Amino acid sequence: MSTALVTDLNLNVEKNGFLDIELDPEMDLFAEIERLKKEKNAIILAHYYQEPDIQDVADYIGDSLGLAQKAEKTDADIIVFAGVHFMAETAKILNPTKKVVIPDFKAGCSLSDSCPPPLFAQFKAQHPDHLVISYINCSAGIKALSDIICTSSNAQKIVESLPKDQKIIFAPDKNLGAYINKVTGRNMVLWNGACMVHEIFSVEKISKLKLRHPNAKIIAHPECEEPVLRLADYIGSTTQLLKYTEKDASAEYIVATETGILHQMMKSNPQKTFIPAPPNNSCACNDCPHMKRNTLEKIYLCMEYEVPEIIMDEELRLAAKKPIDRMLELSAQFGLI
Ligand code: SF4
């Protein structure tokens, strides 16, 4: 690529967060993406909350833990990360020599944004004898201030592996932290952050829905608020919810998490019915607006032009990698691979 073209592309990305280039509407995006994968030895890692078309072109679909593990093991030259910014950043932290591209640089996360590193550093200084466990849904700056990273799949096991008298700060999700406190009997100090998608579910509407579907099981992600979790028959990470619907004998489920996971649930269980839990607003959906910024067109463009790319400061990367490595080691010990 010429220097002028590279400058143009970077300006385009800076302005929009993605490459705003018109594509031929007749282009077969599925075929073109497959071609680029082979030509560039690229792999597409997609989060369960991505739209169905993106999940269908992905080489691997997973939740935060699975994606981090896959990112660590891949031998691809380019990782296309169809998720939000902190996830692509995590892939780069684990793969400094590989090119990591993201379809839309502005695909952020309300939970990650609720925990700015300078404020968290002050909070941490107020609790000097505490170990910091941070949920993976946070920026590299927060990871660098943490001792161990966790995901919703391994948080309980990680906390339980620590001595009972170990003082702990849990960040940034107060709902997941409160849930882990409840199931482990700990009293971790919680940072006051939350995910806008999981906080929006309406207890009243879910209860009414349950009256209309008395045999449906309510399944919920631990990022939901306590009153919603109290209604749930099963609580688990996105992967655990998916596995539960595959093993459980019920025919109907009310699902309290982002709607993207319903695609895999329906693919794995075509005979079962999945009803998204209703949110507390006039909108009928509970999509993550950040996750849903990614489109098939943006995936194609970021593969073709290899921007937006995740670039990281090496000192920050090394500091953020330590607590992720600790999590991956512990997850391997617990058999969560
Ligand atoms: S669903 Fe919530 S935690 Fe996940 S990316 Fe969206 S805002 Fe962040």
Residues whose N, C-alpha, C, O or C-beta is under 5 A from the ligand:
A	BS01	SF4	V84 G108 C109 S110 L111 N137 C195 M196 V197 C288 H290
